[in-house]
Amino acid sequence: MDFKKIFLGSVIAMGAFGLIACGDDSSTNASNKDNGKIVIPDNNAPNISANGLVSRVSGDTLRFKGIYGLDRTDETNENSSNLLFTAIKFQVMNSAQQEVQYQVIYNEAVVPTANEIDLNSMMSAFVKINLKDPIFTCDDYSLVVTVTANDGAKDYYRTDVIPFDAEAKTELLCKNVEPASSASADPGLNEIIMTPCEELTLTSNGEQGIDLASCTVVPAATANIVFVKSGTKSEPDVTANAGAGITFVNITNEDYGDGSWPEVVNNRPAYLSDFKTSTIEKTSLPTLIENGEGLSYVAKTAAYNPTTGAGFYPFAVYGSDFPDKNGYYTFKVKIYRVQ
């Protein structure tokens, strides 16, 4: 799917940020600036609803969830049945309520529409922010979202603020700069080499998985990682489930992927130090297709040793096309390990 970039805005709970209110005219209910600060209006149109507005970290990308809807049942307005969304605007705001000049990625074709706007759906807005962009520092940010609807006679507005997930700050934004002393005076000296296994091809039918020790496809019952169908009928996806003694963590520096593997990009063997990881451990990785094809995950075994790299298996899920008629995907997996 082809996504275009535009400037976005985000909205948050008024009390939590002490935001200044605009006037009472709903026809001007869109965020603006006062002395350089973003001002959030407090007079949202009652015929525009918003539910489940949150953000989450996926690798080094921030994804947004939430659904905007329209109420066409207002009997006091003879035009309410004609309501449709005509525009959506995004701004990124820092802790000082200043706008950050960042281009948010989203599906521009989502408006105009008479349907709901789903911030997380690939078939709708599909809003994303690249947390690796150098414009972001160790700060608290929010996304300000302003949607506009029209009933054929009048415009209506709603503005909401969605804070960046706390993990974005603790695991990414405040870890962008490493101490100079951590860099080796002789690149490659004492580095642990990670060797890629042979590329594997699997499906999400739940009948097969991967044995990490041998880097082979095996029946699900004996696998360390099992890939299963997930998502919905209209938007199927793939989830990776961890076997006994296995945990997953996200790779936070999503620099690598299909065609740009670390050994290709750096023109040397892949090193253990190439993979910066989150501290948050998981037993499943949902929406692998939706979250892209980067080298984004690590499977760790109970024998994991951060000094030697034993039990540390960075891996990528990529090369998927469209699902078959039953919603199953065929995809490739690339795994790295210490030899």
VOPAGU-2260 file (C-alpha; in pm, 1 decimal, decimal comma):
REM VOPAGU-2260
SITE   aa  ch    i         X         Y         Z
SITE  MET   A    0       0,0       0,0       0,0
SITE  ASP   A    1     131,1     345,4     -89,9
SITE  PHE   A    2     134,9     583,5     202,4
SITE  LYS   A    3     200,6     954,6     179,5
SITE  LYS   A    4     344,0    1181,9     446,6
SITE  ILE   A    5     175,1    1489,4     588,1
SITE  PHE   A    6     197,9    1702,7     897,6
SITE  LEU   A    7      -6,8    1549,1    1179,2
SITE  GLY   A    8    -148,8    1670,5    1505,5
SITE  SER   A    9    -241,2    1497,4    1830,2
SITE  VAL   A   10    -492,1    1546,2    2110,4
SITE  ILE   A   11    -478,9    1449,7    2480,3
SITE  ALA   A   12    -682,5    1473,9    2797,0
SITE  MET   A   13    -732,3    1841,8    2870,6
SITE  GLY   A   14    -670,5    1823,3    3244,8
SITE  ALA   A   15    -354,5    1616,2    3216,8
SITE  PHE   A   16    -176,6    1881,7    3010,8
SITE  GLY   A   17    -351,5    2196,2    3137,1
SITE  LEU   A   18    -424,7    2297,2    2779,4
SITE  ILE   A   19    -574,4    2636,2    2699,7
SITE  ALA   A   20    -924,4    2641,1    2553,2
SITE  CYS   A   21   -1033,3    2827,8    2241,9
SITE  GLY   A   22   -1366,9    2994,5    2181,2
SITE  ASP   A   23   -1706,6    2829,4    2182,7
SITE  ASP   A   24   -1782,3    2839,4    1808,4
SITE  SER   A   25   -1772,8    2478,5    1682,6
SITE  SER   A   26   -1717,0    2605,3    1329,5
SITE  THR   A   27   -1360,6    2698,0    1429,6
SITE  ASN   A   28   -1288,3    2392,8    1641,3
SITE  ALA   A   29    -940,4    2319,0    1510,7
SITE  SER   A   30    -610,4    2345,0    1698,1
SITE  ASN   A   31    -412,9    2665,9    1644,2
SITE  LYS   A   32    -123,9    2845,6    1811,3
SITE  ASP   A   33     -98,2    3104,2    2088,0
SITE  ASN   A   34     249,4    3253,4    2145,7
SITE  GLY   A   35     399,7    2959,8    1960,5
SITE  LYS   A   36     208,9    2698,3    2161,2
SITE  ILE   A   37     -49,0    2460,5    2019,9
SITE  VAL   A   38    -390,5    2543,7    2165,0
SITE  ILE   A   39    -642,3    2262,6    2197,6
SITE  PRO   A   40   -1009,3    2365,5    2164,7
SITE  ASP   A   41   -1251,1    2225,1    2420,3
SITE  ASN   A   42   -1573,6    2243,5    2217,7
SITE  ASN   A   43   -1572,4    1922,2    2017,7
SITE  ALA   A   44   -1877,5    1862,5    1800,3
SITE  PRO   A   45   -2111,4    1610,0    1968,5
SITE  ASN   A   46   -2183,2    1433,1    1638,6
SITE  ILE   A   47   -1820,1    1315,3    1604,4
SITE  SER   A   48   -1710,9    1036,3    1841,2
SITE  ALA   A   49   -1368,6     897,1    1928,3
SITE  ASN   A   50   -1299,0     566,7    2103,1
SITE  GLY   A   51    -987,8     379,0    2216,8
SITE  LEU   A   52    -730,8     648,4    2137,4
SITE  VAL   A   53    -391,1     508,3    2242,9
SITE  SER   A   54     -42,4     456,0    2100,1
SITE  ARG   A   55     197,6     162,0    2111,4
SITE  VAL   A   56     559,1      96,4    2019,8
SITE  SER   A   57     639,2    -154,9    1745,0
SITE  GLY   A   58    1013,4    -180,7    1689,1
SITE  ASP   A   59    1123,0     177,2    1633,7
SITE  THR   A   60     781,3     279,2    1500,8
SITE  LEU   A   61     495,5     430,8    1701,4
SITE  ARG   A   62     150,4     308,0    1596,7
SITE  PHE   A   63    -183,9     461,2    1691,7
SITE  LYS   A   64    -515,2     296,5    1774,6
SITE  GLY   A   65    -859,0     450,9    1790,2
SITE  ILE   A   66   -1176,4     487,6    1585,9
SITE  TYR   A   67   -1359,3     804,4    1485,4
SITE  GLY   A   68   -1730,7     773,6    1411,6
SITE  LEU   A   69   -2027,4     989,2    1309,0
SITE  ASP   A   70   -2368,2    1022,6    1474,7
SITE  ARG   A   71   -2631,8    1064,0    1205,1
SITE  THR   A   72   -2930,8    1033,1    1442,7
SITE  ASP   A   73   -2966,7    1398,7    1547,4
SITE  GLU   A   74   -3335,8    1472,0    1486,8
SITE  THR   A   75   -3278,5    1844,2    1541,4
SITE  ASN   A   76   -3060,5    1859,4    1230,5
SITE  GLU   A   77   -3233,6    1774,0     904,0
SITE  ASN   A   78   -2893,0    1726,0     739,6
SITE  SER   A   79   -2742,2    1485,2     994,1
SITE  SER   A   80   -2794,5    1182,2     769,0
SITE  ASN   A   81   -2556,9    1342,3     517,5
SITE  LEU   A   82   -2259,0    1357,9     753,5
SITE  LEU   A   83   -1922,8    1241,8     623,2
SITE  PHE   A   84   -1560,5    1297,7     717,9
SITE  THR   A   85   -1397,1    1553,2     490,1
SITE  ALA   A   86   -1053,0    1608,4     644,8
SITE  ILE   A   87    -806,1    1479,7     903,8
SITE  LYS   A   88    -509,0    1677,3    1034,1
SITE  PHE   A   89    -217,0    1574,3    1255,2
SITE  GLN   A   90      38,9    1769,5    1458,2
SITE  VAL   A   91     314,4    1639,6    1684,8
SITE  MET   A   92     345,5    1832,3    2011,1
SITE  ASN   A   93     629,6    1827,4    2265,7
SITE  SER   A   94     604,8    1869,6    2643,8
SITE  ALA   A   95     619,5    2251,0    2606,9
SITE  GLN   A   96     311,2    2234,8    2378,6
SITE  GLN   A   97     525,7    2342,1    2082,2
SITE  GLU   A   98     463,3    2187,7    1741,6
SITE  VAL   A   99     735,1    1952,4    1619,7
SITE  GLN   A  100     786,5    1981,4    1243,8
SITE  TYR   A  101     763,0    1612,3    1171,8
SITE  GLN   A  102     580,2    1449,9     879,7
SITE  VAL   A  103     358,8    1171,4    1010,6
SITE  ILE   A  104     298,5     872,3     784,7
SITE  TYR   A  105     -64,4     790,5     712,5
SITE  ASN   A  106    -300,7     689,2     434,5
SITE  GLU   A  107    -406,1    1022,1     284,7
SITE  ALA   A  108    -682,2     856,1      82,0
SITE  VAL   A  109    -880,6     788,0     401,6
SITE  VAL   A  110   -1085,5    1109,5     348,6
SITE  PRO   A  111   -1342,5    1194,9     235,5
SITE  THR   A  112   -1539,6     903,0     374,8
SITE  ALA   A  113   -1879,8     826,8     522,3
SITE  ASN   A  114   -1728,7     532,2     711,7
SITE  GLU   A  115   -1545,4     519,0    1042,8
SITE  ILE   A  116   -1180,7     627,1    1047,3
SITE  ASP   A  117    -961,0     361,6    1208,5
SITE  LEU   A  118    -618,7     501,4    1298,7
SITE  ASN   A  119    -464,5     152,8    1315,4
SITE  SER   A  120    -612,2     -20,4    1011,5
SITE  MET   A  121    -418,3     -72,9     689,6
SITE  MET   A  122    -752,7     -27,8     511,7
SITE  SER   A  123    -813,1     308,3     681,7
SITE  ALA   A  124    -578,6     575,7     825,1
SITE  PHE   A  125    -285,8     347,0     929,0
SITE  VAL   A  126    -102,2     622,1    1121,8
SITE  LYS   A  127     268,6     573,7    1202,2
SITE  ILE   A  128     560,2     775,5    1341,1
SITE  ASN   A  129     927,7     688,4    1296,4
SITE  LEU   A  130    1080,8     728,3    1642,4
SITE  LYS   A  131    1431,0     714,4    1496,1
SITE  ASP   A  132    1384,4    1050,1    1325,1
SITE  PRO   A  133    1654,6    1283,5    1466,4
SITE  ILE   A  134    1395,2    1553,4    1535,5
SITE  PHE   A  135    1284,4    1356,7    1843,4
SITE  THR   A  136    1481,2    1402,3    2165,7
SITE  CYS   A  137    1442,0    1267,1    2518,9
SITE  ASP   A  138    1105,2    1434,8    2577,2
SITE  ASP   A  139     734,7    1363,3    2618,0
SITE  TYR   A  140     539,5    1394,5    2293,6
SITE  SER   A  141     178,1    1369,8    2185,2
SITE  LEU   A  142      -8,0    1340,8    1858,7
SITE  VAL   A  143    -284,3    1600,1    1806,9
SITE  VAL   A  144    -557,7    1473,9    1576,1
SITE  THR   A  145    -824,0    1702,3    1429,2
SITE  VAL   A  146   -1102,3    1552,8    1218,9
SITE  THR   A  147   -1354,4    1753,1    1016,9
SITE  ALA   A  148   -1700,7    1639,8     913,9
SITE  ASN   A  149   -1963,3    1809,9     697,8
SITE  ASP   A  150   -2338,5    1752,0     658,2
SITE  GLY   A  151   -2371,2    1946,5     334,2
SITE  ALA   A  152   -2445,2    2270,7     515,4
SITE  LYS   A  153   -2188,3    2305,4     794,6
SITE  ASP   A  154   -1845,1    2187,9     908,1
SITE  TYR   A  155   -1796,0    2013,8    1243,7
SITE  TYR   A  156   -1465,9    1955,3    1425,5
SITE  ARG   A  157   -1316,7    1729,6    1687,5
SITE  THR   A  158    -962,7    1749,1    1829,2
SITE  ASP   A  159    -797,5    1488,1    2051,8
SITE  VAL   A  160    -451,4    1443,4    2202,4
SITE  ILE   A  161    -285,0    1100,7    2209,4
SITE  PRO   A  162      30,7    1081,8    2427,2
SITE  PHE   A  163     321,0     878,0    2294,4
SITE  ASP   A  164     344,2     540,8    2469,0
SITE  ALA   A  165     580,6     566,1    2769,3
SITE  GLU   A  166     796,1     292,1    2616,5
SITE  ALA   A  167     882,1     528,8    2330,3
SITE  LYS   A  168    1070,2     750,1    2575,7
SITE  THR   A  169    1222,5     493,1    2807,4
SITE  GLU   A  170    1329,6     242,7    2542,7
SITE  LEU   A  171    1402,8     463,1    2240,2
SITE  LEU   A  172    1404,4     842,0    2264,6
SITE  CYS   A  173    1626,6     857,2    2571,7
SITE  LYS   A  174    1863,4     593,1    2436,2
SITE  ASN   A  175    1939,5     745,9    2096,8
SITE  VAL   A  176    2282,8     870,9    2201,1
SITE  GLU   A  177    2528,1     620,0    2343,0
SITE  PRO   A  178    2817,9     728,7    2562,8
SITE  ALA   A  179    3131,0     787,4    2358,8
SITE  SER   A  180    3321,9     548,8    2583,5
SITE  SER   A  181    3103,6     260,7    2462,7
SITE  ALA   A  182    3254,0     277,6    2113,8
SITE  SER   A  183    3543,2      45,2    2050,4
SITE  ALA   A  184    3870,8     213,9    1949,4
SITE  ASP   A  185    3915,3     -65,2    1697,3
SITE  PRO   A  186    3583,0    -150,2    1525,7
SITE  GLY   A  187    3541,7    -523,7    1515,4
SITE  LEU   A  188    3779,0    -586,6    1805,6
SITE  ASN   A  189    3621,4    -835,2    2048,9
SITE  GLU   A  190    3292,3    -820,5    1857,9
SITE  ILE   A  191    3067,6   -1127,6    1867,3
SITE  ILE   A  192    2983,3   -1240,3    1514,2
SITE  MET   A  193    2623,3   -1336,9    1438,2
SITE  THR   A  194    2584,4   -1574,4    1144,5
SITE  PRO   A  195    2261,9   -1579,8     940,5
SITE  CYS   A  196    2091,9   -1914,4     898,0
SITE  GLU   A  197    1961,5   -2030,2     563,4
SITE  GLU   A  198    1643,4   -1846,1     466,2
SITE  LEU   A  199    1329,2   -2032,8     575,2
SITE  THR   A  200     982,3   -2033,2     416,9
SITE  LEU   A  201     676,2   -2091,0     635,5
SITE  THR   A  202     301,5   -2043,4     644,0
SITE  SER   A  203      65,0   -1917,9     914,6
SITE  ASN   A  204    -156,2   -2226,3     919,6
SITE  GLY   A  205     -33,7   -2315,7    1269,9
SITE  GLU   A  206     106,5   -2652,9    1171,3
SITE  GLN   A  207     473,3   -2557,2    1160,0
SITE  GLY   A  208     733,3   -2345,8    1332,2
SITE  ILE   A  209    1108,8   -2302,7    1376,5
SITE  ASP   A  210    1364,2   -2494,1    1578,5
SITE  LEU   A  211    1621,9   -2232,4    1679,9
SITE  ALA   A  212    1909,2   -2469,5    1753,1
SITE  SER   A  213    1904,4   -2613,9    1403,2
SITE  CYS   A  214    1747,5   -2317,9    1220,7
SITE  THR   A  215    1500,2   -2548,1    1049,2
SITE  VAL   A  216    1125,2   -2567,9     989,8
SITE  VAL   A  217     969,8   -2829,2    1221,5
SITE  PRO   A  218     619,0   -2934,4    1329,8
SITE  ALA   A  219     454,1   -2687,8    1566,6
SITE  ALA   A  220     460,4   -2933,3    1858,5
SITE  THR   A  221     841,3   -2929,7    1872,9
SITE  ALA   A  222     904,7   -2570,9    1759,3
SITE  ASN   A  223    1056,4   -2284,4    1958,8
SITE  ILE   A  224     856,2   -2032,8    1752,0
SITE  VAL   A  225     514,8   -2113,1    1604,5
SITE  PHE   A  226     349,3   -1888,6    1346,7
SITE  VAL   A  227     -31,2   -1882,1    1343,5
SITE  LYS   A  228    -305,5   -1696,4    1163,0
SITE  SER   A  229    -447,2   -1394,2    1348,6
SITE  GLY   A  230    -630,8   -1070,3    1274,0
SITE  THR   A  231    -978,5   -1058,0    1125,1
SITE  LYS   A  232   -1147,4   -1212,4     822,5
SITE  SER   A  233   -1111,2    -888,4     626,7
SITE  GLU   A  234    -762,2    -811,8     757,3
SITE  PRO   A  235    -581,6   -1138,8     840,9
SITE  ASP   A  236    -236,3   -1126,1     993,9
SITE  VAL   A  237      29,3   -1348,8    1150,5
SITE  THR   A  238     125,1   -1394,8    1516,5
SITE  ALA   A  239     443,4   -1559,2    1645,1
SITE  ASN   A  240     399,6   -1758,6    1966,6
SITE  ALA   A  241     694,7   -1857,1    2185,3
SITE  GLY   A  242     754,6   -2217,3    2282,4
SITE  ALA   A  243     863,1   -2334,1    2627,3
SITE  GLY   A  244    1160,1   -2138,9    2764,6
SITE  ILE   A  245    1148,7   -1876,3    2488,3
SITE  THR   A  246    1080,3   -1504,1    2523,1
SITE  PHE   A  247    1068,1   -1229,2    2262,0
SITE  VAL   A  248    1201,3    -873,4    2275,6
SITE  ASN   A  249    1181,7    -601,6    2013,1
SITE  ILE   A  250    1487,5    -470,5    1832,2
SITE  THR   A  251    1478,2     -94,9    1890,0
SITE  ASN   A  252    1715,9       8,8    1610,3
SITE  GLU   A  253    1516,8    -107,3    1308,6
SITE  ASP   A  254    1794,1     -27,1    1058,6
SITE  TYR   A  255    1789,5    -360,0     879,9
SITE  GLY   A  256    1554,8    -570,0     672,3
SITE  ASP   A  257    1503,9    -748,8     341,1
SITE  GLY   A  258    1778,6    -632,5     104,9
SITE  SER   A  259    1948,2    -426,6     376,4
SITE  TRP   A  260    2075,4    -688,7     619,2
SITE  PRO   A  261    2350,9    -579,1     862,7
SITE  GLU   A  262    2621,7    -772,6     678,7
SITE  VAL   A  263    2519,6    -597,2     354,1
SITE  VAL   A  264    2475,9    -246,0     493,1
SITE  ASN   A  265    2800,9    -253,8     694,2
SITE  ASN   A  266    3005,3    -463,8     447,4
SITE  ARG   A  267    3121,5    -692,5     728,3
SITE  PRO   A  268    2980,9    -978,3     936,8
SITE  ALA   A  269    2680,3    -900,0    1154,5
SITE  TYR   A  270    2777,7    -828,6    1516,3
SITE  LEU   A  271    2583,6    -886,3    1834,6
SITE  SER   A  272    2620,4    -512,4    1898,9
SITE  ASP   A  273    2423,8    -440,2    1580,6
SITE  PHE   A  274    2104,6    -537,4    1761,8
SITE  LYS   A  275    1980,8    -295,8    2030,9
SITE  THR   A  276    1691,2    -447,2    2220,9
SITE  SER   A  277    1403,9    -349,2    2446,6
SITE  THR   A  278    1394,9    -477,5    2805,2
SITE  ILE   A  279    1027,7    -572,5    2777,8
SITE  GLU   A  280     985,8    -947,6    2728,7
SITE  LYS   A  281     689,7   -1099,3    2546,6
SITE  THR   A  282     554,5   -1445,1    2472,7
SITE  SER   A  283     382,9   -1350,7    2146,8
SITE  LEU   A  284     432,5   -1106,1    1861,4
SITE  PRO   A  285      99,3   -1012,6    1701,4
SITE  THR   A  286      40,8    -837,7    1367,2
SITE  LEU   A  287     374,4    -932,8    1208,8
SITE  ILE   A  288     250,2    -850,3     858,6
SITE  GLU   A  289      98,2    -517,6     960,2
SITE  ASN   A  290     413,8    -411,4    1142,6
SITE  GLY   A  291     635,2    -440,5     837,0
SITE  GLU   A  292     934,9    -639,0     720,1
SITE  GLY   A  293    1226,9    -505,0     921,9
SITE  LEU   A  294    1472,2    -706,7    1129,0
SITE  SER   A  295    1259,4    -631,3    1433,6
SITE  TYR   A  296    1265,7    -916,6    1687,2
SITE  VAL   A  297    1487,8   -1135,6    1902,2
SITE  ALA   A  298    1401,0   -1477,5    2042,6
SITE  LYS   A  299    1588,4   -1553,1    2365,1
SITE  THR   A  300    1625,3   -1896,2    2519,1
SITE  ALA   A  301    1672,3   -1984,8    2884,9
SITE  ALA   A  302    2043,6   -2022,6    2806,6
SITE  TYR   A  303    2075,0   -1660,2    2693,0
SITE  ASN   A  304    2418,2   -1516,3    2777,6
SITE  PRO   A  305    2466,2   -1145,8    2694,2
SITE  THR   A  306    2843,7   -1185,4    2712,3
SITE  THR   A  307    2877,1   -1467,1    2458,3
SITE  GLY   A  308    2555,6   -1418,6    2260,5
SITE  ALA   A  309    2444,6   -1776,2    2327,0
SITE  GLY   A  310    2065,5   -1814,6    2320,0
SITE  PHE   A  311    2020,6   -1485,0    2129,9
SITE  TYR   A  312    1840,3   -1514,2    1794,4
SITE  PRO   A  313    1755,0   -1193,5    1603,8
SITE  PHE   A  314    1501,7   -1265,4    1329,8
SITE  ALA   A  315    1297,3   -1100,5    1057,0
SITE  VAL   A  316     962,4   -1194,5     900,2
SITE  TYR   A  317     941,2   -1067,1     542,8
SITE  GLY   A  318     857,4   -1150,7     182,9
SITE  SER   A  319     483,9   -1195,3     243,6
SITE  ASP   A  320     240,0   -1127,5     -37,0
SITE  PHE   A  321    -137,6   -1142,5     -19,9
SITE  PRO   A  322    -303,1   -1409,9     197,9
SITE  ASP   A  323    -473,8   -1706,2      35,2
SITE  LYS   A  324    -851,8   -1748,4      31,1
SITE  ASN   A  325    -842,8   -1885,5     387,5
SITE  GLY   A  326    -642,8   -1592,3     523,4
SITE  TYR   A  327    -311,4   -1779,1     551,4
SITE  TYR   A  328      14,7   -1606,2     461,2
SITE  THR   A  329     330,3   -1757,3     315,2
SITE  PHE   A  330     640,8   -1567,4     424,6
SITE  LYS   A  331    1015,5   -1589,7     479,9
SITE  VAL   A  332    1212,1   -1587,0     804,7
SITE  LYS   A  333    1577,8   -1495,4     847,0
SITE  ILE   A  334    1751,1   -1581,6    1174,7
SITE  TYR   A  335    2091,3   -1486,8    1315,9
SITE  ARG   A  336    2282,5   -1685,9    1577,7
SITE  VAL   A  337    2628,8   -1732,4    1730,1
SITE  GLN   A  338    2814,3   -2018,1    1566,5
